[in-house]
Amino acid sequence: MRLGFRPAAREFYRDLEADNSREWWQAHRDVYEAEVRAPLEALLIALGDEFGDAKVYRPNRDVRFSRDKSPYKTHQGVTAPNATACGWYLELSATGLRTGGGFYTAAPAALAEVRARLADERGEAFAREIAALEAEGWERRGDRLKTHPRGADPAHPRIDLLRHRSLWLIREVPHEVSETDAVVERVRADWRRLRAVVEWCGEAIAAGEAREAHRREG
């Protein structure tokens, strides 16, 4: 299978942004399959030995509760999970390919555990790792409170991280890399660079879920 995403993949999403209709999609579905889906699946097979099975999200949007009734997503997302709603991420859109990782949502018990670890000494190394990644050009994203979590000290040295309800880092892959088979090693290197963050988040989320399950059973 071919590796790398040709310019036609970005063009597909640029055109979809201009005409997000079922009629356009059906007329260009073969482009999606050949230029997006096939090389993406080939990439995931190449990475599977180290990062396990990845989930390729459906291209359809869930419009049931949205004012925007556009039927299709204007990007293709992929996650390689290591915990609930946590893991490594890929996204292909009109702007190109991006790599990322972190946690994308968390149940109350899991989020409480993440914040508890951030607040004590376990959060120190995590905060340093986040700062180092941002210095390298990774962009920190996620839903966050405008103030501070209930019970948290507003003057806590990691209050900016404690505000997060989700947290991930993301960065662009240059086109000259994403268009060739060099994309495999670039994504592998990026995901390895995020391993400490992803595993820290995954361990916290799993511990919070286990504590909540034990509470319910008891």
C-alpha positions as CSV (number, residue, x, y, z in Angstrom):
1,M,0.0,0.0,0.0
2,R,1.1,3.5,-0.8
3,L,2.5,5.6,2.1
4,G,2.2,9.4,2.2
5,F,-0.6,11.9,1.6
6,R,-0.5,13.5,-1.9
7,P,-1.7,17.1,-2.4
8,A,-5.0,15.6,-3.6
9,A,-5.8,14.8,0.0
10,R,-5.6,18.4,1.1
11,E,-7.5,19.5,-2.1
12,F,-10.3,17.0,-1.2
13,Y,-10.8,18.8,2.1
14,R,-10.6,22.2,0.6
15,D,-13.3,21.3,-1.8
16,L,-15.4,19.7,0.9
17,E,-15.2,22.9,2.9
18,A,-16.7,24.7,-0.1
19,D,-19.4,22.2,-0.8
20,N,-20.2,20.1,2.3
21,S,-23.1,18.1,0.8
22,R,-24.0,14.5,0.4
23,E,-24.2,15.0,-3.4
24,W,-20.6,16.3,-3.5
25,W,-19.3,13.6,-1.2
26,Q,-20.9,10.8,-3.2
27,A,-19.4,12.2,-6.4
28,H,-15.9,12.4,-4.8
29,R,-16.0,9.4,-2.5
30,D,-13.4,7.6,-4.7
31,V,-10.9,10.4,-4.0
32,Y,-11.5,10.1,-0.2
33,E,-10.9,6.3,-0.4
34,A,-7.8,6.6,-2.5
35,E,-6.1,9.7,-1.2
36,V,-7.2,9.8,2.5
37,R,-8.5,6.4,3.8
38,A,-6.0,4.1,2.0
39,P,-2.7,5.9,2.8
40,L,-4.0,6.5,6.4
41,E,-4.7,2.8,6.9
42,A,-1.2,2.0,5.5
43,L,0.4,4.4,7.9
44,L,-1.5,2.9,10.9
45,I,-0.4,-0.6,9.9
46,A,3.2,0.5,9.9
47,L,2.8,2.0,13.4
48,G,0.7,-0.7,14.8
49,D,3.6,-2.8,16.1
50,E,4.5,-0.1,18.6
51,F,1.2,1.8,19.3
52,G,-1.4,-0.9,18.8
53,D,-4.7,-0.7,17.0
54,A,-5.9,2.7,16.1
55,K,-9.5,4.0,15.7
56,V,-10.3,5.8,12.4
57,Y,-13.2,8.1,13.1
58,R,-16.2,8.1,10.7
59,P,-16.2,11.0,8.2
60,N,-19.9,11.7,9.0
61,R,-20.8,14.4,11.6
62,D,-23.3,13.7,14.3
63,V,-25.8,16.5,13.6
64,R,-28.6,15.5,15.9
65,F,-27.9,18.2,18.5
66,S,-26.0,20.7,16.3
67,R,-27.3,23.8,14.6
68,D,-24.7,23.1,11.9
69,K,-26.2,20.4,9.7
70,S,-23.2,19.9,7.5
71,P,-23.1,16.1,7.0
72,Y,-19.3,15.6,6.9
73,K,-16.3,16.4,9.0
74,T,-13.7,18.6,7.2
75,H,-10.9,16.5,8.6
76,Q,-10.1,12.9,9.2
77,G,-9.2,12.0,12.7
78,V,-7.5,8.9,14.2
79,T,-6.6,7.9,17.8
80,A,-4.4,5.2,19.1
81,P,-5.8,4.8,22.6
82,N,-4.1,3.9,25.8
83,A,-7.0,4.7,28.1
84,T,-10.5,6.1,27.9
85,A,-10.5,9.1,25.5
86,C,-6.8,9.3,25.9
87,G,-3.9,8.4,23.5
88,W,-2.1,9.5,20.4
89,Y,-3.8,11.5,17.6
90,L,-3.6,12.1,13.9
91,E,-5.6,14.6,11.9
92,L,-5.6,15.2,8.1
93,S,-7.4,18.3,6.7
94,A,-7.1,21.0,4.1
95,T,-4.1,22.4,6.0
96,G,-2.3,19.0,6.0
97,L,-1.3,16.4,8.6
98,R,-1.0,17.0,12.3
99,T,0.2,14.7,15.1
100,G,-0.8,14.9,18.7
101,G,-1.6,13.2,22.0
102,G,-3.2,13.7,25.4
103,F,-6.7,13.2,26.8
104,Y,-9.8,14.5,25.0
105,T,-12.4,14.2,27.7
106,A,-12.7,12.7,31.2
107,A,-15.4,11.6,33.5
108,P,-15.6,13.5,36.8
109,A,-13.7,10.8,38.8
110,A,-11.0,10.5,36.2
111,L,-10.6,14.3,35.9
112,A,-10.5,14.6,39.7
113,E,-7.6,12.1,39.7
114,V,-5.8,14.0,36.9
115,R,-6.1,17.2,39.0
116,A,-5.0,15.6,42.2
117,R,-1.8,14.3,40.6
118,L,-1.2,17.7,38.9
119,A,-1.6,19.4,42.3
120,D,0.9,17.3,44.2
121,E,4.5,16.3,43.5
122,R,3.5,14.0,40.7
123,G,2.6,17.0,38.6
124,E,6.0,18.6,38.7
125,A,7.7,16.4,36.1
126,F,4.5,16.5,34.0
127,A,4.5,20.3,34.0
128,R,8.2,20.4,33.0
129,E,7.5,18.0,30.1
130,I,4.6,20.2,28.9
131,A,6.8,23.3,29.0
132,A,9.5,21.5,27.1
133,L,7.1,20.4,24.4
134,E,5.7,23.9,24.0
135,A,9.2,25.3,23.7
136,E,9.8,22.8,20.9
137,G,6.7,24.2,19.0
138,W,4.0,21.9,20.2
139,E,0.7,23.7,20.8
140,R,-1.2,22.9,24.0
141,R,-5.0,22.7,23.5
142,G,-8.0,21.6,25.4
143,D,-11.1,22.8,27.2
144,R,-10.3,24.7,30.3
145,L,-12.0,26.7,33.0
146,K,-11.7,30.5,33.0
147,T,-11.1,30.6,36.7
148,H,-9.9,27.7,38.9
149,P,-11.4,24.3,39.9
150,R,-13.4,24.2,43.1
151,G,-11.1,23.6,46.0
152,A,-7.9,24.5,44.1
153,D,-5.6,27.2,45.3
154,P,-5.7,30.1,42.7
155,A,-2.1,30.7,43.5
156,H,-1.0,27.1,42.8
157,P,2.1,27.1,40.6
158,R,0.4,24.8,38.2
159,I,-3.0,26.5,38.2
160,D,-2.9,26.9,34.4
161,L,-2.7,23.1,34.0
162,L,-5.3,22.5,36.7
163,R,-7.8,24.5,34.8
164,H,-7.8,21.9,32.0
165,R,-10.8,19.7,31.5
166,S,-9.1,18.1,28.5
167,L,-5.5,18.5,27.5
168,W,-3.5,17.5,24.4
169,L,-0.6,18.7,22.4
170,I,-0.5,19.0,18.6
171,R,1.8,20.1,15.8
172,E,2.0,20.2,12.0
173,V,3.9,17.8,9.9
174,P,5.6,19.5,6.9
175,H,4.1,18.7,3.5
176,E,7.4,17.6,2.2
177,V,7.4,14.9,4.9
178,S,3.7,13.9,4.9
179,E,3.6,13.4,1.1
180,T,6.3,10.7,1.2
181,D,7.0,7.4,3.0
182,A,9.1,9.5,5.5
183,V,5.7,10.2,7.2
184,V,5.9,6.9,9.0
185,E,9.1,7.7,10.9
186,R,8.0,11.3,11.5
187,V,4.7,10.2,13.1
188,R,6.5,7.5,15.0
189,A,9.0,10.0,16.4
190,D,6.3,12.5,17.3
191,W,4.2,9.9,19.1
192,R,7.3,8.7,20.9
193,R,8.0,12.3,22.0
194,L,4.6,12.5,23.5
195,R,4.8,9.1,25.2
196,A,5.5,10.6,28.7
197,V,2.5,12.9,28.5
198,V,0.2,10.3,27.1
199,E,1.1,7.7,29.6
200,W,0.9,10.1,32.5
201,C,-2.6,11.1,31.5
202,G,-3.6,7.5,30.8
203,E,-2.4,6.2,34.2
204,A,-4.3,9.0,36.0
205,I,-7.5,8.4,34.1
206,A,-7.4,4.6,34.6
207,A,-6.7,5.1,38.3
208,G,-9.7,7.5,38.6
209,E,-12.0,5.1,36.8
210,A,-10.8,2.2,39.0
211,R,-11.4,4.2,42.2
212,E,-14.9,5.1,40.9
213,A,-15.7,1.5,40.0
214,H,-14.6,0.3,43.5
215,R,-16.7,3.0,45.1
216,R,-19.8,1.8,43.2
217,E,-19.2,-1.8,44.0
218,G,-18.7,-1.0,47.7
